Amino acid sequence: MNKEELKNRTKTFALSIIKLIDKVPNTVSGNVIAKQIVRSATSVGANYRAACRVKSNKDFLYKILIIEEEADETCYWLELLKESLMVNQELLNPLLKESNELTAIFTATGKTLHSNINSKKSEIINHKSEIIK
Protein backbone atom coordinates (compact mmCIF):
# COMPACT_ATOMS: atom_id res chain seq x y z
CA MET A 1 0.00 0.00 0.00
CA ASN A 2 1.47 3.35 -0.97
CA LYS A 3 1.32 6.65 0.90
CA GLU A 4 -1.69 8.01 -0.98
CA GLU A 5 -3.66 4.80 -0.55
CA LEU A 6 -2.99 4.84 3.19
CA LYS A 7 -3.98 8.52 3.41
CA ASN A 8 -7.27 7.66 1.71
CA ARG A 9 -7.79 4.60 3.86
CA THR A 10 -7.32 6.53 7.10
CA LYS A 11 -9.64 9.31 5.87
CA THR A 12 -12.31 6.80 4.84
CA PHE A 13 -11.99 5.19 8.26
CA ALA A 14 -12.51 8.55 10.00
CA LEU A 15 -15.55 9.33 7.84
CA SER A 16 -17.05 5.92 8.59
CA ILE A 17 -16.54 6.49 12.31
CA ILE A 18 -18.24 9.88 12.06
CA LYS A 19 -21.26 8.22 10.41
CA LEU A 20 -21.32 5.49 13.07
CA ILE A 21 -21.25 8.00 15.90
CA ASP A 22 -24.56 9.45 14.75
CA LYS A 23 -26.07 6.08 15.70
CA VAL A 24 -24.75 6.16 19.29
CA PRO A 25 -27.51 6.93 21.80
CA ASN A 26 -27.62 10.45 23.19
CA THR A 27 -26.86 9.41 26.78
CA VAL A 28 -24.10 10.46 29.17
CA SER A 29 -22.07 7.31 28.49
CA GLY A 30 -22.88 7.32 24.78
CA ASN A 31 -21.73 10.92 24.43
CA VAL A 32 -18.46 10.29 26.29
CA ILE A 33 -17.62 7.26 24.16
CA ALA A 34 -18.69 9.02 20.95
CA LYS A 35 -16.42 12.00 21.60
CA GLN A 36 -13.46 9.75 22.43
CA ILE A 37 -13.90 7.62 19.32
CA VAL A 38 -14.20 10.64 17.03
CA ARG A 39 -11.05 12.17 18.55
CA SER A 40 -8.91 9.04 18.31
CA ALA A 41 -10.19 7.83 14.92
CA THR A 42 -9.80 11.19 13.19
CA SER A 43 -6.37 11.58 14.79
CA VAL A 44 -5.14 8.49 12.92
CA GLY A 45 -5.58 10.13 9.52
CA ALA A 46 -4.55 13.60 10.62
CA ASN A 47 -1.32 12.34 12.18
CA TYR A 48 -0.56 10.13 9.20
CA ARG A 49 -0.82 13.16 6.91
CA ALA A 50 1.52 15.02 9.25
CA ALA A 51 3.91 12.05 9.29
CA CYS A 52 4.12 12.19 5.51
CA ARG A 53 5.56 15.70 5.78
CA VAL A 54 8.27 15.19 8.41
CA LYS A 55 11.92 15.83 7.64
CA SER A 56 13.66 12.98 9.48
CA ASN A 57 13.25 9.27 10.15
CA LYS A 58 13.12 9.90 13.89
CA ASP A 59 10.29 12.39 13.48
CA PHE A 60 8.48 9.94 11.20
CA LEU A 61 8.87 7.17 13.80
CA TYR A 62 7.56 9.47 16.52
CA LYS A 63 4.45 10.25 14.47
CA ILE A 64 3.92 6.59 13.57
CA LEU A 65 4.01 5.67 17.27
CA ILE A 66 1.34 8.30 17.96
CA ILE A 67 -0.79 6.92 15.13
CA GLU A 68 -0.39 3.38 16.47
CA GLU A 69 -1.53 4.56 19.89
CA GLU A 70 -4.54 6.43 18.47
CA ALA A 71 -5.60 3.46 16.30
CA ASP A 72 -5.36 1.12 19.29
CA GLU A 73 -7.32 3.58 21.44
CA THR A 74 -10.01 3.62 18.77
CA CYS A 75 -10.15 -0.19 19.02
CA TYR A 76 -10.71 0.13 22.76
CA TRP A 77 -13.63 2.57 22.39
CA LEU A 78 -15.17 0.48 19.62
CA GLU A 79 -14.89 -2.61 21.81
CA LEU A 80 -16.74 -0.74 24.58
CA LEU A 81 -19.46 0.21 22.11
CA LYS A 82 -19.70 -3.38 20.96
CA GLU A 83 -19.82 -4.92 24.42
CA SER A 84 -22.31 -2.34 25.69
CA LEU A 85 -24.61 -3.10 22.72
CA MET A 86 -25.15 0.63 22.14
CA VAL A 87 -24.85 0.31 18.36
CA ASN A 88 -25.93 -2.20 15.73
CA GLN A 89 -23.19 -4.85 15.56
CA GLU A 90 -23.39 -5.06 11.76
CA LEU A 91 -22.36 -1.40 11.54
CA LEU A 92 -19.71 -1.73 14.21
CA ASN A 93 -17.90 -4.95 13.28
CA PRO A 94 -16.33 -3.74 10.00
CA LEU A 95 -15.03 -0.61 11.75
CA LEU A 96 -13.56 -2.63 14.58
CA LYS A 97 -11.88 -4.86 12.01
CA GLU A 98 -10.49 -1.83 10.15
CA SER A 99 -9.29 -0.27 13.38
CA ASN A 100 -7.43 -3.47 14.27
CA GLU A 101 -5.91 -3.63 10.78
CA LEU A 102 -4.75 -0.01 10.95
CA THR A 103 -3.24 -0.67 14.37
CA ALA A 104 -1.38 -3.66 12.94
CA ILE A 105 -0.14 -1.67 9.92
CA PHE A 106 1.22 1.15 12.05
CA THR A 107 2.67 -1.22 14.65
CA ALA A 108 4.58 -3.09 11.94
CA THR A 109 5.68 0.20 10.38
CA GLY A 110 6.93 1.45 13.73
CA LYS A 111 8.87 -1.74 14.43
CA THR A 112 10.49 -1.66 10.99
CA LEU A 113 11.43 2.01 11.33
CA HIS A 114 12.82 1.47 14.80
CA SER A 115 14.91 -1.44 13.57
CA ASN A 116 16.15 0.54 10.56
CA ILE A 117 17.08 3.54 12.68
CA ASN A 118 18.96 1.33 15.15
CA SER A 119 20.80 -0.54 12.39
CA LYS A 120 21.87 2.76 10.83
CA LYS A 121 23.21 3.86 14.23
CA SER A 122 25.16 0.59 14.40
CA GLU A 123 26.52 1.17 10.91
CA ILE A 124 27.64 4.67 11.88
CA ILE A 125 29.24 3.44 15.10
CA ASN A 126 30.99 0.59 13.26
CA HIS A 127 32.14 2.97 10.55
CA LYS A 128 33.50 5.42 13.13
CA SER A 129 35.35 2.69 15.00
CA GLU A 130 36.94 1.51 11.74
CA ILE A 131 38.11 5.04 10.98
CA ILE A 132 39.61 5.41 14.47
CA LYS A 133 41.64 2.20 14.09
C-alpha positions as CSV (number, residue, x, y, z in Angstrom):
1,M,0.0,0.0,0.0
2,N,1.5,3.4,-1.0
3,K,1.3,6.7,0.9
4,E,-1.7,8.0,-1.0
5,E,-3.7,4.8,-0.5
6,L,-3.0,4.8,3.2
7,K,-4.0,8.5,3.4
8,N,-7.3,7.7,1.7
9,R,-7.8,4.6,3.9
10,T,-7.3,6.5,7.1
11,K,-9.6,9.3,5.9
12,T,-12.3,6.8,4.8
13,F,-12.0,5.2,8.3
14,A,-12.5,8.6,10.0
15,L,-15.5,9.3,7.8
16,S,-17.1,5.9,8.6
17,I,-16.5,6.5,12.3
18,I,-18.2,9.9,12.1
19,K,-21.3,8.2,10.4
20,L,-21.3,5.5,13.1
21,I,-21.3,8.0,15.9
22,D,-24.6,9.5,14.7
23,K,-26.1,6.1,15.7
24,V,-24.7,6.2,19.3
25,P,-27.5,6.9,21.8
26,N,-27.6,10.5,23.2
27,T,-26.9,9.4,26.8
28,V,-24.1,10.5,29.2
29,S,-22.1,7.3,28.5
30,G,-22.9,7.3,24.8
31,N,-21.7,10.9,24.4
32,V,-18.5,10.3,26.3
33,I,-17.6,7.3,24.2
34,A,-18.7,9.0,20.9
35,K,-16.4,12.0,21.6
36,Q,-13.5,9.8,22.4
37,I,-13.9,7.6,19.3
38,V,-14.2,10.6,17.0
39,R,-11.1,12.2,18.5
40,S,-8.9,9.0,18.3
41,A,-10.2,7.8,14.9
42,T,-9.8,11.2,13.2
43,S,-6.4,11.6,14.8
44,V,-5.1,8.5,12.9
45,G,-5.6,10.1,9.5
46,A,-4.5,13.6,10.6
47,N,-1.3,12.3,12.2
48,Y,-0.6,10.1,9.2
49,R,-0.8,13.2,6.9
50,A,1.5,15.0,9.2
51,A,3.9,12.0,9.3
52,C,4.1,12.2,5.5
53,R,5.6,15.7,5.8
54,V,8.3,15.2,8.4
55,K,11.9,15.8,7.6
56,S,13.7,13.0,9.5
57,N,13.2,9.3,10.1
58,K,13.1,9.9,13.9
59,D,10.3,12.4,13.5
60,F,8.5,9.9,11.2
61,L,8.9,7.2,13.8
62,Y,7.6,9.5,16.5
63,K,4.4,10.2,14.5
64,I,3.9,6.6,13.6
65,L,4.0,5.7,17.3
66,I,1.3,8.3,18.0
67,I,-0.8,6.9,15.1
68,E,-0.4,3.4,16.5
69,E,-1.5,4.6,19.9
70,E,-4.5,6.4,18.5
71,A,-5.6,3.5,16.3
72,D,-5.4,1.1,19.3
73,E,-7.3,3.6,21.4
74,T,-10.0,3.6,18.8
75,C,-10.1,-0.2,19.0
76,Y,-10.7,0.1,22.8
77,W,-13.6,2.6,22.4
78,L,-15.2,0.5,19.6
79,E,-14.9,-2.6,21.8
80,L,-16.7,-0.7,24.6
81,L,-19.5,0.2,22.1
82,K,-19.7,-3.4,21.0
83,E,-19.8,-4.9,24.4
84,S,-22.3,-2.3,25.7
85,L,-24.6,-3.1,22.7
86,M,-25.1,0.6,22.1
87,V,-24.8,0.3,18.4
88,N,-25.9,-2.2,15.7
89,Q,-23.2,-4.8,15.6
90,E,-23.4,-5.1,11.8
91,L,-22.4,-1.4,11.5
92,L,-19.7,-1.7,14.2
93,N,-17.9,-4.9,13.3
94,P,-16.3,-3.7,10.0
95,L,-15.0,-0.6,11.8
96,L,-13.6,-2.6,14.6
97,K,-11.9,-4.9,12.0
98,E,-10.5,-1.8,10.1
99,S,-9.3,-0.3,13.4
100,N,-7.4,-3.5,14.3
101,E,-5.9,-3.6,10.8
102,L,-4.7,0.0,10.9
103,T,-3.2,-0.7,14.4
104,A,-1.4,-3.7,12.9
105,I,-0.1,-1.7,9.9
106,F,1.2,1.2,12.0
107,T,2.7,-1.2,14.7
108,A,4.6,-3.1,11.9
109,T,5.7,0.2,10.4
110,G,6.9,1.4,13.7
111,K,8.9,-1.7,14.4
112,T,10.5,-1.7,11.0
113,L,11.4,2.0,11.3
114,H,12.8,1.5,14.8
115,S,14.9,-1.4,13.6
116,N,16.1,0.5,10.6
117,I,17.1,3.5,12.7
118,N,19.0,1.3,15.2
119,S,20.8,-0.5,12.4
120,K,21.9,2.8,10.8
121,K,23.2,3.9,14.2
122,S,25.2,0.6,14.4
123,E,26.5,1.2,10.9
124,I,27.6,4.7,11.9
125,I,29.2,3.4,15.1
126,N,31.0,0.6,13.3
127,H,32.1,3.0,10.6
128,K,33.5,5.4,13.1
129,S,35.4,2.7,15.0
130,E,36.9,1.5,11.7
131,I,38.1,5.0,11.0
132,I,39.6,5.4,14.5
133,K,41.6,2.2,14.1
